[in-house]
């Protein structure tokens, strides 16, 4: 939209079905979004209008809510779903607080998708070989790129906690500061957009796939969650003596109750399960533990005021609005129904059958299809539309034969 049209308050409308557009560009049948495929109104959030610092031509980006023309939030909007979850907490006098940890890879341009990704050439003319995890000099070869990333984050008002080189080849992680869940989802979306745009300026490719390289750790989007009492700001996961509360236990139990049903929301793509099938630091279970990274739900070591639950299932490819909404909704369900968690696990352990999670997108979608909990928390229209869109993507994947199949199976009698 032109700046003049935006400033005049001209309403931008969009077909309702666009919210269910699959990643290849197609749409599920119209019955999933209304047979008339009528319009939605895109209503900009005044706090999320940003001048894009990487653009030479003056441009701005406005994050919008999708409203039905009758005025209410569209049930197909993931941002609207997150706002609804936050409102359910507020009705109880509570406010969730979250932080996201986003991992990503920086690669050289990949013009042939049949070839593996490669790390970029550094300023020394060499490619990283995978020995730079947590090194203070690990990103020197990418210093011009990261310098602009930091500058653009500052211009967009994106505060960062820590930035580090992760375990993978040319893999990095940013920790965003904890705060309001909607704000953190907006910031995570803006940061991913920023990364890709700045990378293109520097002749690089940023990849937020869950598992872009074989034999290498995948990329997660861990979600740290706590709950405060509106007014006092007290963390309700800890009592006055600094001990964990019943609310803390109920929240964990709700997470455990919802993780298998919601796996397709946390791991939305075929590639997501490449990360979860190699579970080093990417646990595909609903176990919980005190500071054990093999558990899907980890309680980091912290002071009582900072007691929180880390959901380690979501990948970097997850929709931040939907992943945060699903995680918080599950926790609230546990609080409202006073559910009790299983025993915490420590050390090496075997995952009980009732705490294992779907390990393929097909299995995750079938689990979501059967979930009454998902329909109760997010509405039948959203869940059925989401499944329809993701089923199209899965079908498209199965329409192709992979190099592994040709290489390994072609010689079989």
C-alpha positions as CSV (number, residue, x, y, z in Angstrom):
1,X,0.0,0.0,0.0
2,X,1.2,3.5,-0.6
3,X,2.2,5.6,2.4
4,X,-0.6,8.1,1.5
5,X,-3.2,5.3,1.4
6,X,-2.0,3.9,4.7
7,X,-2.0,7.3,6.5
8,X,-5.5,8.1,5.2
9,X,-6.7,4.9,7.0
10,X,-7.7,3.1,3.8
11,X,-8.8,-0.4,4.7
12,X,-6.8,-3.3,3.3
13,X,-8.9,-6.4,2.6
14,X,-7.7,-9.9,1.8
15,X,-9.4,-13.1,0.8
16,X,-10.1,-15.3,3.9
17,X,-8.6,-18.4,2.3
18,X,-5.1,-16.7,2.2
19,X,-4.7,-17.6,5.9
20,X,-4.8,-21.3,5.0
21,X,-2.5,-21.0,2.0
22,X,0.1,-23.8,2.0
23,X,3.8,-23.3,1.5
24,X,3.7,-24.3,-2.1
25,X,1.1,-21.6,-2.8
26,X,-2.1,-23.6,-3.1
27,X,-5.2,-23.7,-1.0
28,X,-7.3,-26.5,0.6
29,X,-11.0,-26.8,-0.5
30,X,-13.1,-23.7,0.1
31,X,-15.2,-25.5,2.7
32,X,-12.3,-25.0,5.2
33,X,-12.5,-21.2,5.0
34,X,-16.0,-20.4,3.8
35,X,-17.4,-21.4,0.4
36,X,-17.8,-17.8,-0.6
37,X,-14.1,-17.0,0.2
38,X,-15.1,-13.6,1.5
39,X,-12.8,-10.9,2.6
40,X,-11.0,-10.2,5.9
41,X,-9.8,-6.8,7.0
42,X,-6.2,-6.4,7.9
43,X,-6.0,-4.0,10.9
44,X,-2.5,-2.7,11.7
45,X,-1.2,-2.8,15.2
46,X,-0.1,0.8,16.0
47,X,2.8,-0.5,18.1
48,X,4.1,-2.7,15.3
49,X,4.7,-0.3,12.4
50,X,8.3,-0.2,11.4
51,X,10.5,1.6,9.0
52,X,12.7,-1.1,7.3
53,X,16.3,0.0,8.0
54,X,17.8,-2.4,5.4
55,X,15.8,-0.9,2.5
56,X,17.3,1.9,0.4
57,X,13.9,3.0,-0.8
58,X,11.8,4.2,2.2
59,X,9.5,1.3,3.1
60,X,7.6,0.3,6.2
61,X,6.1,-2.9,7.5
62,X,3.0,-3.1,9.6
63,X,2.0,-6.2,11.5
64,X,-1.7,-6.6,11.3
65,X,-4.6,-8.5,12.9
66,X,-7.0,-10.3,10.7
67,X,-10.6,-9.3,11.5
68,X,-13.8,-10.6,10.0
69,X,-15.7,-7.7,8.3
70,X,-18.2,-7.9,11.3
71,X,-15.3,-6.8,13.5
72,X,-14.3,-9.9,15.5
73,X,-10.9,-11.5,15.2
74,X,-10.7,-14.3,12.6
75,X,-10.4,-17.7,14.0
76,X,-8.0,-18.6,11.2
77,X,-5.5,-15.9,12.4
78,X,-2.6,-17.4,14.5
79,X,-2.0,-13.9,16.0
80,X,-5.6,-13.8,16.9
81,X,-5.4,-17.2,18.5
82,X,-2.5,-16.1,20.7
83,X,-4.3,-13.0,21.7
84,X,-7.3,-15.1,22.7
85,X,-5.1,-17.3,24.9
86,X,-3.6,-14.3,26.6
87,X,-7.1,-13.0,27.3
88,X,-8.1,-16.3,29.0
89,X,-5.1,-15.9,31.4
90,X,-6.1,-12.2,32.0
91,X,-9.6,-13.4,33.0
92,X,-8.0,-15.3,35.9
93,X,-5.9,-12.3,36.9
94,X,-2.8,-13.8,35.3
95,X,-0.3,-12.8,32.6
96,X,2.1,-15.2,30.9
97,X,5.7,-14.1,30.3
98,X,7.7,-15.8,27.6
99,X,11.1,-15.6,25.8
100,X,12.2,-17.3,22.6
101,X,15.6,-18.8,21.7
102,X,15.9,-18.9,17.9
103,X,18.6,-20.9,16.1
104,X,19.4,-20.4,12.4
105,X,22.1,-21.2,9.8
106,X,24.0,-18.8,7.6
107,X,24.9,-20.4,4.3
108,X,26.4,-19.4,0.9
109,X,23.7,-19.0,-1.8
110,X,22.2,-22.4,-2.8
111,X,21.1,-22.1,-6.4
112,X,20.7,-25.9,-6.9
113,X,18.4,-27.4,-4.2
114,X,19.6,-30.9,-5.1
115,X,23.0,-30.0,-3.6
116,X,23.6,-29.6,0.2
117,X,24.0,-26.2,1.8
118,X,27.5,-24.9,2.4
119,X,28.8,-22.4,4.9
120,X,29.9,-19.1,3.3
121,X,33.4,-18.0,2.5
122,X,34.8,-16.0,5.4
123,X,37.0,-13.0,5.2
124,X,39.9,-15.3,5.3
125,X,38.7,-17.1,2.1
126,X,37.9,-20.3,3.9
127,X,34.6,-22.1,4.8
128,X,33.9,-22.9,8.5
129,X,34.5,-26.6,9.2
130,X,32.4,-27.0,12.3
131,X,34.9,-26.3,15.1
132,X,33.6,-22.9,16.1
133,X,30.8,-23.7,18.6
134,X,30.6,-21.0,21.3
135,X,33.9,-19.4,20.1
136,X,34.3,-15.7,20.7
137,X,35.8,-15.4,17.2
138,X,33.5,-17.8,15.4
139,X,31.6,-15.1,13.5
140,X,34.5,-12.9,12.4
141,X,34.2,-14.0,8.8
142,X,30.6,-12.8,8.9
143,X,31.2,-9.6,10.8
144,X,29.8,-7.2,8.2
145,X,26.6,-9.3,8.1
146,X,26.2,-9.5,11.8
147,X,27.1,-5.8,12.3
148,X,24.2,-4.8,10.1
149,X,21.9,-7.4,11.8
150,X,22.7,-5.7,15.2
151,X,22.1,-2.2,13.7
152,X,18.8,-3.2,12.2
153,X,17.7,-4.9,15.4
154,X,18.4,-1.6,17.2
155,X,16.5,0.4,14.6
156,X,13.5,-1.9,14.9
157,X,13.5,-1.8,18.7
158,X,14.4,-5.5,19.1
159,X,16.3,-6.0,22.3
160,X,18.6,-9.0,22.4
161,X,19.9,-10.9,25.4
162,X,22.7,-13.1,24.0
163,X,23.9,-14.0,20.6
164,X,26.2,-17.0,20.1
165,X,27.6,-19.5,17.7
166,X,25.7,-22.8,18.1
167,X,26.8,-26.5,17.7
168,X,26.2,-26.7,13.9
169,X,28.4,-25.5,11.0
170,X,27.7,-21.8,10.6
171,X,24.8,-22.1,13.1
172,X,23.9,-19.3,15.4
173,X,21.4,-18.5,18.2
174,X,19.8,-15.4,19.6
175,X,18.0,-15.2,22.9
176,X,15.3,-12.5,22.9
177,X,14.5,-10.8,26.2
178,X,11.5,-12.2,28.1
179,X,8.2,-10.2,28.0
180,X,4.6,-10.2,26.8
181,X,3.9,-13.2,24.6
182,X,2.3,-11.2,21.7
183,X,5.3,-8.8,21.7
184,X,7.8,-11.7,21.7
185,X,5.9,-13.4,18.8
186,X,6.0,-10.2,16.9
187,X,9.7,-9.7,17.6
188,X,10.5,-13.3,16.6
189,X,8.7,-12.8,13.3
190,X,10.4,-9.5,12.7
191,X,13.8,-10.9,13.5
192,X,13.4,-13.8,11.1
193,X,12.4,-11.4,8.3
194,X,15.3,-9.1,9.2
195,X,17.8,-12.0,9.0
196,X,16.7,-13.1,5.5
197,X,16.6,-9.6,4.1
198,X,20.0,-8.5,5.5
199,X,21.5,-11.8,4.4
200,X,20.4,-11.2,0.8
201,X,22.2,-7.8,0.9
202,X,25.4,-9.5,1.9
203,X,25.2,-12.3,-0.7
204,X,24.2,-14.9,2.0
205,X,21.3,-17.2,2.7
206,X,19.8,-17.5,6.1
207,X,17.9,-20.8,6.7
208,X,15.4,-21.4,9.5
209,X,14.6,-25.0,8.5
210,X,14.5,-27.3,11.5
211,X,17.2,-29.6,10.0
212,X,19.0,-28.2,7.0
213,X,22.2,-30.3,7.3
214,X,22.6,-34.1,7.9
215,X,24.8,-35.2,10.8
216,X,24.4,-31.8,12.4
217,X,22.2,-30.5,15.2
218,X,19.0,-28.9,14.0
219,X,17.6,-25.5,14.8
220,X,15.1,-25.0,17.6
221,X,12.8,-22.2,18.9
222,X,12.7,-23.0,22.6
223,X,10.0,-21.2,24.5
224,X,10.6,-20.2,28.1
225,X,7.4,-19.6,30.0
226,X,6.4,-18.2,33.4
227,X,3.2,-16.6,34.8
228,X,2.8,-13.5,36.9
229,X,0.0,-12.2,38.9
230,X,-1.5,-9.1,37.4
231,X,-1.0,-6.2,39.7
232,X,1.7,-7.6,42.0
233,X,3.9,-9.0,39.3
234,X,4.6,-12.0,41.4
235,X,5.7,-15.2,39.7
236,X,3.0,-17.6,40.6
237,X,5.3,-20.6,40.0
238,X,7.0,-19.8,43.3
239,X,5.5,-19.2,46.8
240,X,6.8,-16.8,49.4
241,X,9.3,-19.3,50.7
242,X,10.7,-19.7,47.2
243,X,9.3,-23.2,46.7
244,X,7.4,-24.4,43.6
245,X,3.6,-24.0,43.8
246,X,0.7,-26.2,42.8
247,X,0.1,-23.8,39.9
248,X,3.6,-24.7,38.7
249,X,2.8,-28.4,38.8
250,X,-0.5,-27.9,37.1
251,X,1.1,-25.9,34.3
252,X,3.7,-28.6,33.7
253,X,0.9,-31.3,33.7
254,X,-1.0,-29.3,31.1
255,X,2.0,-29.1,28.9
256,X,2.4,-32.9,29.2
257,X,-1.3,-33.4,28.4
258,X,-1.1,-31.3,25.2
259,X,2.3,-31.9,23.7
260,X,1.5,-35.0,21.7
261,X,-1.8,-33.5,20.4
262,X,0.0,-30.3,19.5
263,X,3.1,-31.7,18.0
264,X,2.0,-30.7,14.4
265,X,1.7,-27.1,15.7
266,X,5.2,-27.1,17.1
267,X,6.7,-29.1,14.3
268,X,4.8,-28.0,11.2
269,X,6.9,-29.4,8.3
270,X,8.2,-32.7,6.9
271,X,11.7,-31.5,7.7
272,X,10.7,-30.8,11.4
273,X,10.9,-34.5,12.1
274,X,14.4,-34.9,10.8
275,X,15.4,-32.8,13.8
276,X,13.2,-34.8,16.2
277,X,14.3,-38.2,14.9
278,X,17.9,-37.3,16.0
279,X,17.1,-36.1,19.5
280,X,20.4,-34.8,20.6
281,X,19.3,-31.6,22.4
282,X,16.0,-31.9,20.4
283,X,13.9,-34.1,22.7
284,X,10.7,-35.6,21.1
285,X,9.1,-36.5,24.4
286,X,6.7,-34.9,27.0
287,X,8.9,-35.8,30.0
288,X,9.9,-33.0,32.4
289,X,13.1,-32.5,34.3
290,X,15.1,-30.1,36.4
291,X,17.9,-28.9,34.0
292,X,18.1,-32.0,31.8
293,X,18.2,-31.1,28.1
294,X,17.0,-34.6,27.1
295,X,13.5,-33.7,28.4
296,X,10.9,-32.0,26.3
297,X,10.0,-29.8,29.2
298,X,13.1,-28.5,31.1
299,X,13.1,-26.5,34.3
300,X,16.2,-24.3,34.0
301,X,18.3,-23.7,37.1
302,X,17.1,-20.3,38.3
303,X,16.1,-18.2,41.3
304,X,12.5,-18.6,42.6
305,X,11.5,-15.3,41.0
306,X,12.7,-16.6,37.6
307,X,11.2,-20.1,37.9
308,X,10.0,-21.1,34.4
309,X,9.2,-24.0,32.1
310,X,11.2,-24.4,28.8
311,X,9.3,-26.1,26.0
312,X,12.1,-27.6,23.9
313,X,9.9,-29.2,21.2
314,X,9.3,-26.3,18.7
315,X,11.7,-25.9,15.8
316,X,13.0,-22.7,14.2
317,X,10.5,-23.4,11.4
318,X,7.5,-23.1,13.7
319,X,5.0,-20.2,13.5
320,X,5.9,-18.2,16.7
321,X,2.3,-17.1,17.3
322,X,0.9,-20.6,17.0
323,X,3.7,-22.3,18.9
324,X,3.5,-19.8,21.8
325,X,-0.3,-20.0,21.8
326,X,-0.3,-23.8,21.8
327,X,2.2,-24.0,24.6
328,X,0.5,-21.5,26.8
329,X,-3.0,-22.9,26.1
330,X,-1.8,-26.4,27.2
331,X,-0.4,-24.9,30.4
332,X,-3.6,-23.0,31.2
333,X,-5.6,-26.2,30.6
334,X,-3.5,-27.9,33.3
335,X,-4.1,-25.0,35.7
336,X,-7.8,-24.9,35.1
337,X,-8.3,-28.6,35.5
338,X,-5.7,-29.0,38.3
339,X,-3.8,-31.7,36.5
340,X,-0.8,-33.3,38.2
341,X,2.4,-34.1,36.2
342,X,4.3,-37.3,36.2
343,X,7.5,-37.7,38.2
344,X,10.5,-35.6,36.9
345,X,13.2,-37.6,35.1
346,X,17.0,-37.2,35.6
347,X,20.1,-38.6,33.9
348,X,19.7,-41.1,31.1
349,X,16.1,-42.4,30.8
350,X,13.7,-44.3,28.5
351,X,10.6,-42.4,27.4
352,X,7.4,-44.0,28.7
353,X,4.9,-44.8,25.9
354,X,2.4,-42.3,27.2
355,X,5.0,-39.5,27.0
356,X,6.3,-40.3,23.5
357,X,5.4,-37.9,20.6
358,X,4.5,-38.5,17.0
359,X,7.7,-38.9,14.9
360,X,6.4,-38.0,11.4
361,X,4.2,-35.2,10.1
362,X,1.6,-37.8,9.0
363,X,1.4,-39.2,12.5
364,X,1.3,-35.7,14.1
365,X,-1.6,-34.7,11.8
366,X,-3.5,-37.9,12.6
367,X,-3.0,-37.2,16.3
368,X,-4.2,-33.6,15.8
369,X,-7.2,-34.7,13.8
370,X,-8.3,-36.9,16.7
371,X,-7.7,-34.3,19.4
372,X,-10.8,-32.9,21.1
373,X,-8.5,-30.8,23.3
374,X,-7.1,-29.0,20.2
375,X,-10.6,-28.3,18.9
376,X,-11.7,-27.1,22.4
377,X,-8.8,-24.7,22.8
378,X,-8.4,-23.4,19.2
379,X,-11.8,-24.1,17.6
380,X,-12.9,-26.7,15.0
381,X,-12.5,-24.3,12.0
382,X,-8.9,-23.5,12.8
383,X,-7.8,-27.0,13.5
384,X,-9.5,-28.6,10.5
385,X,-8.2,-25.8,8.2
386,X,-4.7,-26.2,9.5
387,X,-4.8,-30.0,9.0
388,X,-6.1,-29.5,5.4
389,X,-3.3,-27.1,4.5
390,X,-0.6,-29.3,6.0
391,X,-2.0,-32.4,4.4
392,X,-1.6,-30.7,1.0
393,X,2.1,-30.0,1.9
394,X,2.6,-33.6,2.9
395,X,1.0,-34.9,-0.3
396,X,3.3,-32.6,-2.3
397,X,6.3,-34.1,-0.5
398,X,5.2,-37.6,-1.3
399,X,4.9,-36.7,-5.0
400,X,8.7,-36.5,-5.2
401,X,11.3,-39.3,-5.1
402,X,14.3,-38.4,-3.0
403,X,18.0,-38.9,-4.0
404,X,18.3,-41.5,-1.1
405,X,15.6,-43.7,-2.7
406,X,17.3,-43.6,-6.1
407,X,20.7,-44.2,-4.6
408,X,19.9,-47.0,-2.2
409,X,16.8,-48.7,-3.6
410,X,17.3,-48.7,-7.3
411,X,19.7,-51.6,-7.3
412,X,17.4,-53.8,-5.2
413,X,16.1,-56.9,-6.9
